[in-house]
Amino acid sequence: MRTDKKRISKLVLQSVAMTLIVILFFLGVITFYYSMLYSKTREEIVKSGELSAEESASQIDKQLLIGIETMRLECYSLNKMIRSGKSQEEIGEFLVNQSSAISSVTNNYATGLYGYINGEYLDGTGWTPDADYAPTERPWYIDARANIGRVAVVDPYIDSMTGTVMISLSKTLCDAKSVAAMDFSLERLQTIVEQVAQGESDAEIVLDRKYQVIAHSDRAEVGRNYLADKDTFGSALVEKLRTTDDGYFSMHYKGADYIIYTVPVANDWLCLAVFDATNEFNQLKNVLFFTIVVSILVVSVLLAIMMHMSRKTVIAEQLRENLSHAESNIREKEGQIGEIRKVAFCDALTGVGSKAAFNQLSDELTADIAAGERALAVMMVDVNDLKYVNDTCGHDKGDEYLRGCCRIICQTYKHSPVFRVGGDEFVAVLRNSDFEERAALAAQLNAAFEQARAQTERSPWERYSAAAGMAECEAGDTTFEQVFKRADRAMYESKQAFKAQHGSYR
């Protein structure tokens, strides 16, 4: 009797131990599977945020580029007038005439030209300043003097009359003392974020470098300074922004879980796509809890039955089956993650590498340069006349135009990776045989674009044109970014030469 009790006690202890082991094993598998689902859900939200924020950032950069390019062209004309000794009356008349033209070209987003020229304030919009108005103390003048050679983008402000967010664009003229400027409305930016927010994101926000809201899918938020807020969603958002360098981050606020994706835009601004992931994550937690409870009940019942059967065989088979299922799920999720990565690294319009793929290669090439590998060059290509094609023929033809330009680049650099790094910007990284033949290939590329543009019998979207600039890795370079910036400058010089010869549009 005592021996039977010992055997029963031992069997009970073994059953309890086995039950605990199996339950712990199941919990481990379930937790791992939950982690995979959580990661996949998070990555899908982050991917949506990336696309949403980058779409906003791309459109915002294009909108700002309209004002910046307009400012450059007007300053080019003003410099010619100053150098040729034109009178103040002639310069003032030019400002008045161009103010009307600028308003038309920019769809009334710019109010007109003004500036401090030859020691005198001139205004092409007809505004007469007060007697104590000091133009040289205004931000548009100070910022332009601090950014000689470039168009300065002055921090935004809210127009007290219209409630519209405005910026000033200004540039120092050739005498290094005179400054021309114009005010530029950001109402188009507000429209952009409202349109993008109608997609998958819950909110689209543009912040300036002082964390003031420039544009927001909720117009009531425009003009608020989140850095100065207390105990608000905006203040919590800024606190997270200032403590992370990643392109996206999670935030818990008042019982809700958010994922925010950030993309920098012109003048150190930030474009944010905000996603409320509370429902998705709560559903995952409910599934996890339900699965754990059901699993514990099932395991307990199975183990009670197995006490009267061949317990070891049944348990072993069950463990192998669950392990196989877990491995299958892992492989499936790895495949899904791989597909997501492929999509992220390929430009959807042209099929070449995306900006994300280019950034990854940049890091790899920086490591190669540090290791002494310098046999590489960068060809930067900026498509000409895209705005003309979009405005006159439609954006679908603009897309065909971009794809045609991309084909010429890829046909020229058959052995080099090509990336689309902006709306109308492409980069080819030259190594091996393409690096050795870089001069001939550059001439071939320019000739191909000149030939395509010269075919006047073709439709506008088939007359491909682009400005190109190339730079090689030099002895003093320590990062790939240095080579890329020289190529960008070379391309910009080519772009300016093209505009000087042909004008902004066809």
C-alpha positions as CSV (number, residue, x, y, z in Angstrom):
1,M,0.0,0.0,0.0
2,R,2.8,2.4,1.0
3,T,4.6,1.5,-2.3
4,D,1.5,2.2,-4.4
5,K,1.1,5.6,-2.7
6,K,4.7,6.4,-3.5
7,R,4.2,5.4,-7.1
8,I,1.0,7.4,-7.3
9,S,2.7,10.4,-5.7
10,K,5.6,10.1,-8.1
11,L,3.2,9.8,-11.0
12,V,1.3,12.9,-9.8
13,L,4.5,14.8,-9.4
14,Q,5.7,13.7,-12.9
15,S,2.3,14.7,-14.4
16,V,2.4,18.1,-12.6
17,A,6.0,18.7,-13.8
18,M,5.2,17.6,-17.3
19,T,2.1,19.8,-17.3
20,L,4.2,22.8,-16.2
21,I,6.8,22.1,-18.8
22,V,4.3,21.8,-21.6
23,I,2.4,24.9,-20.5
24,L,5.7,26.9,-20.3
25,F,6.7,25.6,-23.7
26,F,3.4,26.6,-25.2
27,L,3.6,30.0,-23.6
28,G,7.0,30.4,-25.1
29,V,5.9,29.5,-28.6
30,I,2.7,31.7,-28.3
31,T,4.8,34.6,-27.0
32,F,7.2,34.2,-29.9
33,Y,4.4,34.0,-32.4
34,Y,2.8,37.0,-30.9
35,S,6.1,38.9,-31.1
36,M,6.2,38.1,-34.8
37,L,2.7,39.3,-35.4
38,Y,3.4,42.4,-33.3
39,S,6.5,43.1,-35.3
40,K,4.7,42.6,-38.6
41,T,1.8,44.8,-37.6
42,R,4.2,47.5,-36.5
43,E,6.3,47.3,-39.7
44,E,3.1,47.6,-41.8
45,I,2.1,50.7,-39.9
46,V,5.6,52.1,-40.2
47,K,5.7,51.4,-43.9
48,S,2.4,53.2,-44.4
49,G,3.8,56.1,-42.3
50,E,6.9,56.2,-44.4
51,L,5.0,56.4,-47.6
52,S,2.5,59.0,-46.2
53,A,5.2,61.2,-44.7
54,E,7.5,61.0,-47.8
55,E,4.6,61.8,-50.0
56,S,3.9,65.0,-48.0
57,A,7.6,65.8,-47.8
58,S,8.1,65.4,-51.5
59,Q,5.1,67.7,-52.4
60,I,6.2,70.3,-49.8
61,D,9.8,70.4,-51.2
62,K,8.4,70.8,-54.7
63,Q,6.1,73.7,-53.5
64,L,9.0,75.4,-51.8
65,L,11.2,74.9,-54.8
66,I,8.7,76.9,-56.9
67,G,9.3,79.9,-54.6
68,I,13.0,79.4,-54.4
69,E,13.5,79.1,-58.1
70,T,11.3,82.1,-58.7
71,M,13.5,84.1,-56.2
72,R,16.7,83.0,-58.0
73,L,15.5,84.1,-61.4
74,E,14.3,87.5,-60.1
75,C,17.6,88.1,-58.3
76,Y,19.5,87.1,-61.5
77,S,17.7,90.0,-63.3
78,L,18.2,92.4,-60.4
79,N,21.9,91.6,-60.4
80,K,22.2,92.5,-64.1
81,M,20.4,95.8,-63.4
82,I,22.7,96.7,-60.5
83,R,25.8,95.8,-62.5
84,S,24.7,97.9,-65.5
85,G,24.0,100.9,-63.3
86,K,20.2,101.1,-63.7
87,S,18.5,103.8,-61.7
88,Q,16.5,103.3,-58.6
89,E,13.4,104.3,-60.5
90,E,14.0,101.6,-63.1
91,I,14.7,99.0,-60.5
92,G,11.5,100.0,-58.6
93,E,9.5,99.8,-61.9
94,F,11.0,96.3,-62.4
95,L,9.8,95.2,-59.0
96,V,6.3,96.5,-59.6
97,N,6.1,94.7,-63.0
98,Q,7.6,91.4,-61.7
99,S,5.3,91.4,-58.6
100,S,2.3,91.0,-60.9
101,A,4.0,88.3,-62.9
102,I,5.2,86.4,-59.8
103,S,1.7,86.4,-58.4
104,S,0.4,84.8,-61.6
105,V,3.2,82.3,-62.0
106,T,2.9,81.1,-58.3
107,N,-1.0,81.0,-58.4
108,N,-1.1,83.9,-56.0
109,Y,1.0,82.2,-53.3
110,A,3.6,85.0,-53.6
111,T,2.5,88.6,-53.0
112,G,5.3,90.3,-54.9
113,L,8.9,91.6,-54.7
114,Y,10.5,94.0,-52.3
115,G,13.9,94.7,-50.9
116,Y,16.6,96.9,-49.6
117,I,18.5,97.9,-52.8
118,N,21.3,100.4,-53.1
119,G,20.7,101.7,-49.6
120,E,16.9,102.2,-50.2
121,Y,13.8,100.2,-49.4
122,L,11.8,99.5,-52.6
123,D,8.5,97.7,-52.7
124,G,6.8,96.3,-55.8
125,T,3.5,95.6,-54.1
126,G,2.7,99.2,-53.4
127,W,3.1,98.9,-49.7
128,T,4.5,102.1,-48.0
129,P,6.3,101.3,-44.7
130,D,6.1,103.5,-41.5
131,A,8.8,106.1,-41.0
132,D,10.5,104.0,-38.3
133,Y,10.6,100.9,-40.5
134,A,14.2,99.6,-40.5
135,P,14.6,97.0,-43.3
136,T,18.1,96.0,-42.3
137,E,16.8,94.9,-39.0
138,R,14.1,92.6,-40.5
139,P,14.6,88.8,-40.5
140,W,14.4,88.6,-44.3
141,Y,17.4,90.9,-44.6
142,I,19.4,89.4,-41.7
143,D,18.9,85.8,-42.9
144,A,19.8,86.6,-46.5
145,R,23.1,88.2,-45.4
146,A,23.8,85.1,-43.3
147,N,23.2,82.8,-46.3
148,I,25.0,84.7,-49.1
149,G,24.8,82.7,-52.3
150,R,21.7,80.9,-51.3
151,V,18.0,81.7,-51.1
152,A,17.2,82.1,-47.3
153,V,13.9,80.6,-46.1
154,V,12.9,82.8,-43.1
155,D,11.0,81.1,-40.2
156,P,7.2,81.1,-40.8
157,Y,4.8,83.5,-39.3
158,I,0.9,83.8,-39.3
159,D,-0.4,86.7,-41.2
160,S,-2.6,88.7,-38.8
161,M,-5.0,89.8,-41.6
162,T,-5.7,86.5,-43.3
163,G,-4.6,83.9,-40.7
164,T,-2.4,82.3,-43.4
165,V,1.0,80.8,-42.6
166,M,3.6,82.8,-44.5
167,I,7.4,82.6,-45.1
168,S,9.8,85.1,-46.5
169,L,12.3,84.1,-49.3
170,S,15.2,86.4,-49.6
171,K,18.6,86.5,-51.3
172,T,21.7,88.8,-51.1
173,L,22.4,90.6,-54.4
174,C,25.7,91.0,-56.2
175,D,26.9,94.0,-54.2
176,A,26.7,91.9,-51.0
177,K,24.7,94.6,-49.3
178,S,21.4,94.7,-51.2
179,V,18.8,92.1,-50.5
180,A,15.7,91.1,-52.5
181,A,12.8,89.3,-50.9
182,M,9.2,88.1,-51.4
183,D,6.5,86.7,-49.1
184,F,5.3,83.2,-49.9
185,S,2.0,81.6,-48.6
186,L,2.1,78.1,-47.2
187,E,-1.6,77.6,-47.8
188,R,-0.7,75.0,-50.4
189,L,1.2,73.0,-47.7
190,Q,-2.0,73.0,-45.6
191,T,-3.9,71.6,-48.6
192,I,-1.2,68.9,-49.1
193,V,-1.3,67.6,-45.6
194,E,-5.1,67.6,-45.5
195,Q,-5.2,65.5,-48.7
196,V,-2.5,63.1,-47.6
197,A,-4.3,62.6,-44.2
198,Q,-7.4,61.4,-46.0
199,G,-5.4,58.3,-46.8
200,E,-4.1,55.9,-44.2
201,S,-2.7,58.2,-41.5
202,D,-4.7,59.7,-38.7
203,A,-2.9,63.0,-38.8
204,E,-0.3,64.8,-40.9
205,I,1.8,67.5,-39.3
206,V,4.6,69.9,-40.5
207,L,6.7,71.5,-37.8
208,D,9.4,74.1,-38.2
209,R,12.7,74.0,-36.3
210,K,11.1,75.8,-33.3
211,Y,8.4,73.1,-33.2
212,Q,5.7,75.5,-34.4
213,V,2.9,73.9,-36.4
214,I,3.2,75.2,-40.0
215,A,0.5,72.8,-41.4
216,H,-1.8,70.3,-39.8
217,S,-4.6,68.1,-41.1
218,D,-6.6,69.7,-38.3
219,R,-6.5,73.4,-39.2
220,A,-7.2,74.4,-35.6
221,E,-3.7,73.3,-34.7
222,V,-1.9,75.6,-37.2
223,G,0.2,78.2,-35.5
224,R,0.5,76.4,-32.1
225,N,4.0,76.0,-30.6
226,Y,4.2,72.4,-29.3
227,L,7.4,73.2,-27.4
228,A,5.5,75.7,-25.3
229,D,2.5,73.5,-24.7
230,K,1.9,71.7,-21.4
231,D,0.2,68.3,-21.0
232,T,-1.0,68.1,-24.6
233,F,-0.5,65.6,-27.4
234,G,1.8,68.1,-29.1
235,S,4.0,68.6,-26.1
236,A,4.3,64.8,-25.7
237,L,5.2,64.5,-29.4
238,V,7.9,67.1,-29.2
239,E,9.4,65.4,-26.0
240,K,9.7,62.1,-28.0
241,L,11.1,63.9,-31.0
242,R,13.9,65.5,-29.0
243,T,15.0,62.2,-27.5
244,T,15.2,60.0,-30.6
245,D,17.2,60.1,-33.8
246,D,15.2,57.3,-35.6
247,G,12.9,57.9,-38.5
248,Y,10.0,56.6,-36.5
249,F,9.0,56.0,-32.9
250,S,6.2,54.8,-30.7
251,M,4.3,57.0,-28.2
252,H,1.8,56.1,-25.5
253,Y,-0.6,59.0,-24.6
254,K,-3.7,58.9,-22.5
255,G,-4.3,55.2,-23.0
256,A,-3.7,55.3,-26.7
257,D,-0.7,53.9,-28.7
258,Y,0.7,55.9,-31.6
259,I,3.3,55.3,-34.2
260,I,4.9,58.4,-35.7
261,Y,7.0,58.5,-38.9
262,T,9.2,61.6,-39.5
263,V,10.8,62.9,-42.7
264,P,12.9,66.0,-42.8
265,V,11.9,68.7,-45.4
266,A,13.5,72.0,-46.5
267,N,14.9,74.4,-44.0
268,D,15.2,71.9,-41.1
269,W,11.4,71.3,-41.0
270,L,9.8,68.0,-40.1
271,C,6.9,66.2,-41.8
272,L,5.2,63.8,-39.4
273,A,2.7,61.0,-40.2
274,V,0.7,60.0,-37.0
275,F,-1.0,56.6,-36.8
276,D,-3.3,55.6,-33.9
277,A,-2.4,51.9,-33.5
278,T,-4.4,51.3,-30.4
279,N,-7.1,49.1,-31.9
280,E,-4.6,47.0,-33.8
281,F,-2.4,46.4,-30.7
282,N,-5.4,45.7,-28.5
283,Q,-6.7,43.1,-30.9
284,L,-3.3,41.4,-30.8
285,K,-3.4,41.5,-27.0
286,N,-6.9,40.0,-26.9
287,V,-5.8,37.2,-29.3
288,L,-2.7,36.5,-27.1
289,F,-4.8,36.3,-23.9
290,F,-7.5,34.1,-25.5
291,T,-4.9,31.8,-27.1
292,I,-3.0,31.4,-23.8
293,V,-6.2,30.5,-21.9
294,V,-7.4,28.1,-24.5
295,S,-3.9,26.5,-24.7
296,I,-3.7,26.0,-21.0
297,L,-7.2,24.3,-20.9
298,V,-6.4,22.1,-23.9
299,V,-3.0,21.0,-22.5
300,S,-4.5,20.2,-19.1
301,V,-7.2,18.0,-20.6
302,L,-4.8,16.3,-22.9
303,L,-2.4,15.5,-20.1
304,A,-5.2,14.1,-17.9
305,I,-6.0,11.7,-20.8
306,M,-2.4,10.9,-21.5
307,M,-1.9,9.6,-17.8
308,H,-3.8,6.5,-19.0
309,M,-2.0,6.2,-22.3
310,S,1.5,6.2,-23.6
311,R,2.2,9.7,-22.3
312,K,5.7,10.2,-23.6
313,T,4.8,9.3,-27.2
314,V,1.7,11.6,-27.3
315,I,3.6,14.5,-25.7
316,A,6.6,14.0,-28.1
317,E,4.3,14.0,-31.2
318,Q,2.4,17.1,-29.9
319,L,5.6,19.0,-29.3
320,R,7.0,18.1,-32.8
321,E,3.7,19.2,-34.4
322,N,3.6,22.5,-32.6
323,L,7.3,23.1,-33.2
324,S,6.8,22.5,-37.0
325,H,3.8,24.9,-36.9
326,A,5.9,27.5,-35.2
327,E,8.7,27.1,-37.7
328,S,6.3,27.3,-40.6
329,N,4.9,30.6,-39.2
330,I,8.4,32.0,-38.7
331,R,9.3,31.2,-42.4
332,E,6.0,32.7,-43.6
333,K,6.6,35.9,-41.6
334,E,10.2,36.1,-42.7
335,G,9.0,35.8,-46.3
336,Q,6.5,38.6,-45.7
337,I,9.1,40.8,-44.1
338,G,11.4,40.1,-47.1
339,E,8.6,41.1,-49.6
340,I,8.0,44.3,-47.6
341,R,11.7,45.1,-47.7
342,K,11.8,44.5,-51.5
343,V,8.9,47.0,-52.0
344,A,10.6,49.6,-49.7
345,F,13.9,49.3,-51.7
346,C,12.4,49.7,-55.2
347,D,11.0,52.9,-56.7
348,A,7.4,52.1,-57.7
349,L,7.3,54.5,-60.7
350,T,10.6,53.7,-62.5
351,G,11.7,50.3,-61.1
352,V,15.1,51.5,-60.1
353,G,16.4,51.7,-56.5
354,S,14.5,53.8,-54.0
355,K,15.8,56.6,-51.6
356,A,15.9,54.0,-48.8
357,A,18.1,51.6,-51.0
358,F,20.4,54.5,-51.8
359,N,20.8,55.5,-48.1
360,Q,21.8,51.9,-47.3
361,L,24.3,51.8,-50.1
362,S,25.7,55.2,-49.0
363,D,26.5,53.7,-45.6
364,E,28.2,50.7,-47.2
365,L,30.3,52.9,-49.5
366,T,31.4,55.1,-46.6
367,A,32.8,52.0,-45.0
368,D,34.6,51.1,-48.2
369,I,36.1,54.6,-48.4
370,A,37.3,54.3,-44.8
371,A,38.9,51.0,-45.8
372,G,40.8,52.7,-48.7
373,E,38.5,51.8,-51.6
374,R,38.3,55.0,-53.7
375,A,37.7,53.7,-57.2
376,L,34.1,55.1,-57.4
377,A,32.2,58.1,-58.9
378,V,28.8,59.5,-58.6
379,M,26.6,60.7,-61.5
380,M,23.8,63.1,-60.3
381,V,21.0,63.6,-62.8
382,D,18.2,66.2,-62.5
383,V,15.4,66.0,-65.0
384,N,14.7,69.2,-66.9
385,D,11.2,70.6,-67.9
386,L,9.2,68.1,-65.7
387,K,7.0,70.9,-64.4
388,Y,6.3,72.0,-68.0
389,V,5.3,68.5,-69.0
390,N,3.1,68.1,-65.8
391,D,1.4,71.5,-66.3
392,T,0.8,71.3,-70.0
393,C,0.3,67.5,-70.6
394,G,-0.8,66.1,-67.3
395,H,0.9,64.2,-64.5
396,D,0.4,60.9,-66.3
397,K,2.6,62.2,-69.2
398,G,5.0,63.6,-66.6
399,D,5.3,60.0,-65.2
400,E,6.1,58.7,-68.7
401,Y,8.6,61.5,-69.1
402,L,10.4,60.5,-65.9
403,R,10.4,56.8,-66.9
404,G,11.9,57.8,-70.3
405,C,14.7,59.8,-68.7
406,C,15.3,56.9,-66.3
407,R,15.7,54.5,-69.3
408,I,18.4,56.7,-70.9
409,I,20.3,56.7,-67.6
410,C,20.0,52.9,-67.1
411,Q,20.9,52.2,-70.8
412,T,24.1,54.4,-70.3
413,Y,25.1,52.9,-67.0
414,K,24.3,49.2,-67.6
415,H,26.7,48.0,-65.0
416,S,25.9,50.5,-62.2
417,P,23.1,50.7,-59.7
418,V,20.7,53.6,-60.4
419,F,18.5,55.2,-57.8
420,R,15.6,57.7,-57.7
421,V,16.4,59.9,-54.8
422,G,13.8,62.7,-55.3
423,G,10.8,63.5,-57.5
424,D,13.0,64.3,-60.5
425,E,16.5,63.4,-59.3
426,F,18.4,60.2,-60.1
427,V,21.8,58.9,-59.0
428,A,24.1,56.4,-60.6
429,V,27.0,55.0,-58.5
430,L,29.9,54.1,-60.8
431,R,32.4,51.3,-60.0
432,N,34.5,48.8,-61.9
433,S,34.2,49.1,-65.7
434,D,31.7,52.0,-65.6
435,F,34.1,53.9,-63.3
436,E,37.0,53.3,-65.7
437,E,34.9,54.5,-68.7
438,R,33.2,57.3,-66.6
439,A,34.2,60.2,-68.9
440,A,33.1,58.5,-72.1
441,L,29.8,57.4,-70.4
442,A,29.1,61.0,-69.2
443,A,29.6,62.3,-72.7
444,Q,27.3,59.5,-74.0
445,L,24.6,60.4,-71.4
446,N,24.7,64.1,-72.2
447,A,24.6,63.4,-76.0
448,A,21.6,61.0,-75.5
449,F,19.6,63.7,-73.7
450,E,20.6,66.4,-76.2
451,Q,19.6,64.2,-79.1
452,A,16.2,63.4,-77.4
453,R,15.4,67.0,-76.7
454,A,16.3,68.1,-80.2
455,Q,13.6,65.8,-81.7
456,T,11.0,68.6,-82.0
457,E,8.7,66.4,-84.0
458,R,8.0,64.3,-80.9
459,S,5.5,65.0,-78.2
460,P,6.8,67.0,-75.2
461,W,6.9,64.0,-72.9
462,E,9.1,62.2,-75.4
463,R,11.7,64.9,-75.7
464,Y,13.8,63.8,-72.7
465,S,16.2,66.3,-71.1
466,A,18.2,66.4,-67.9
467,A,21.2,68.1,-66.3
468,A,24.0,65.9,-65.1
469,G,27.0,66.3,-62.8
470,M,29.7,63.8,-61.9
471,A,32.2,63.7,-59.0
472,E,34.9,61.1,-58.2
473,C,36.2,60.0,-54.8
474,E,39.3,62.0,-53.9
475,A,42.2,61.4,-51.6
476,G,40.8,63.6,-48.8
477,D,37.3,62.1,-48.8
478,T,36.3,60.2,-45.6
479,T,32.5,59.7,-46.4
480,F,30.4,58.9,-49.5
481,E,28.4,62.0,-48.7
482,Q,31.3,64.3,-49.7
483,V,31.5,62.7,-53.1
484,F,27.7,63.0,-53.5
485,K,27.6,66.7,-52.6
486,R,30.3,67.5,-55.2
487,A,28.2,65.6,-57.8
488,D,25.2,67.6,-56.7
489,R,27.0,70.9,-57.1
490,A,28.3,69.8,-60.5
491,M,24.7,69.0,-61.5
492,Y,23.4,72.3,-60.2
493,E,26.0,74.1,-62.4
494,S,24.9,72.1,-65.4
495,K,21.3,73.0,-64.5
496,Q,22.0,76.7,-64.3
497,A,23.8,76.5,-67.7
498,F,20.8,74.8,-69.2
499,K,18.4,77.4,-67.9
500,A,20.7,80.2,-69.0
501,Q,20.7,78.8,-72.5
502,H,17.0,77.6,-72.8
503,G,15.1,79.3,-70.0
504,S,13.0,77.7,-67.3
505,Y,10.6,76.0,-69.7
506,R,10.6,74.9,-73.3
